[in-house]
Amino acid sequence: MPGGAVAHGRGPPWCHARPGPGADPAAAAFGGRRQWRGPDQRGDERHLGAQQHRTRRDLIVTAEGIARETGLAFSEARPGQRIEGVYRRPVELASGRFAVIERSRDFTLVPWKLALESQEGRVVSGVLREAGVSWTIGRGRGGPSPS
């Protein structure tokens, strides 16, 4: 790439800022970072939205493949929703590992947790939260409740 250009970016990253004569290189670099992040230090809000869009698109593409493979419809899970079904397997997406939870006519993909590792083929239930899923193994018969 020519002279400091960044693919799909707005220019050189803050860490590659070139200070003027007599300027402190660290101050120039961190000043560029502050400029990119803005005065509130939150960063570019559009970046987060774009990342969520890519994650969702990746999830949908993966779900379409599983639907063709299994013949079941994909049902997208929403925060606050109760999830119940048979844990079939994990799938790797660019955004992380997800669990395939199968029901009689459909399946859903939810964030995977270590508690599911030994539960393949078993009924699991849980509630999807912003931070993941709180799982209960079995059909609520008072068994262990890994979170």
N, C-alpha and C positions, 0 to 999 in steps of 0.2 A: 504494500500500500504506500502511496506517496506521502512523504513528510508528515507523520503524525495523524493521518486521517484514520478514523475508526469506522469499520463497517457498520452501517445502520445507526450511526451515532450522530451527535451534533458537533463533533469536533474532538480534539484530543481529550482523554480522560484527565481528571484533576491531578492525578499523580504524575502526569507527563507535562505539566505546565512548565514552560521555560521562563525563568525569572529574567528581568532586565538587568543591565549592568549595575553591580553594587547591591542588588536586592538579595534578601535572605531566601534561599531555595525552599526551605521548609515553609516559610510564611507564604510564599507564592503558591506552593502546592495546596496548602490548607485553605488559602483564600479562594482558590479555584473550586475546591470542594464545597466551601460555604456558599459560593455563588450558585453551584449546581443544586445544592440542597435547599437553598433559600433561607430567609431570615428565621423561619420557624424550625429549621433543622429536621423537617419531616421528609424531605426528598420529594421526588416527582410522583405525585398521586397517580398520574397516568400509568406509570410503570407497574404499580400494584394492580390496577385494573387490567392491564394487558397480560400480566402474569396469571391472574385468575381466569381470564378468557382462554389462554393457552392450556391451562390445567383442565378446564371444563371441556375444551375441544378434544384434548387427549383422552379424557374419560369417555366421551361420546364415541370416538373412533374405536377405542378398545371395546366398549359395550356393543357396538355394531358387529364386531368380529365374533364376540362371545354369543350374540344372538343368532348369527348364522350357524355357528358351531353347535349350539344346543337346541335351536328351534324355539327358544323362549323369548318373550318380549323383555326389553329393558325398561325398568321403572326407576327413574332418578330419585334418590333419597333427598329429603330436605331437612334442615336443622329442626330439631324438636320432634321429628317423626320417629315412631317406634318401628324398629327393624326386627323381623323374626323370619327365620328360615334355616335351611341347611347350609352350613359353611362348606363350600366345595373346594376352593383353592385360593391362593394369593395370586395376584397379577402385578407385574412391575410396570409402572408408568414413569414418565420423566419426572413427575412431581412426587413420586413415592410409591409405596406398596399399598394395594387395595385388596379387599376381601370380596370374593364372589359369594353372595348370599342368595340362594335359590329358593323360590317358593313354587307352588304347584303350576302356575301359569306364567310366572315372570321371574326376574332376578334383579338384584341391585348391586352396585359397587359402593363400598364404604371404606373409610380408612382402616387399614389393617393394624392389629395390635398383637404383640407377642402372646397374649392369652389365647389367641386362636390357633396357634401353631399345632397343638395336639388335638384339635377339635374337628379335623377334616371328616366330613360325613355326618357330623352330629348337628342337632338342632341348637341354634344359638338365638338369643334375642338381646336387644339393647335399644338405647335411645341415642340418636345421632345428635351430637352437640357441636358447637363451633370448634371445640378443641379435639373432636374425635367421637368415638362411640363408647358408652359405658355398657359393657357386655355382661350378660347372664348366660351361663352355659346350661342347656337343658330348657325345659318348658316351665320355669319358675317353681320347681318343686323343693325350694329351700336349699339347693345345692350351693356350691361355691359361686361367688360373684366377683370374678376378676374385673377390674376397671381398665 
